[in-house]
Amino acid sequence: MRIIFPAALVWVVLSPGMSPAQDSEAPISARNFLWVNQEFCTAGQPTHQDLIRLKQKGIRSVLNLRTTAEDPGVAKEGAAVQALGLKYFHLPVDSSQLAPKLGDEFLRIVSDESNRPLFIHCASANRVGAFWILHRVVNQGWSRARAEEEARKIGLRSPRLLEYARKYLEQAGH
């Protein structure tokens, strides 16, 4: 007799304390892929196979920070994500036109627990890192220094995006 368990149950039963990132089956190929914790993962642009694997790993929603100018396939990605039964959010972040409303909307999406586990991506995880700082400081009370250190691990490299995050936090009283 063969007993088959759902993948999530096997993960819990066989690997207590192990994050989905440590699951060696079907790796995610997107650049800078990182399971930040059990509720969030981040990366650069995913492939369709990555999206399928992320769903298999329990992701409920995808947040894309790429603009349609840099990626005309944004609408196709949204349709593919929704066809997989996942929620799709598109928050186009153009680093030459950064406005506080972008940070507000990002925080609204990541704060909604019904969107978790949530996969957040842009082209390389640079923008993801900058916006992730906002979540860590505003929603979780982290120090700016600690949040910025984590953001670099996620993929933040742009001084302009880092400055945006710092200014947003300053204006928000953090």
Summary of the structure (lengths in Angstrom):
residues: 174
radius of gyration: 16.4
end to end distance: 58.3
largest distance: 62.3
contacts: 534
relative contact order: 0.15
helix: 48%
strand: 11%
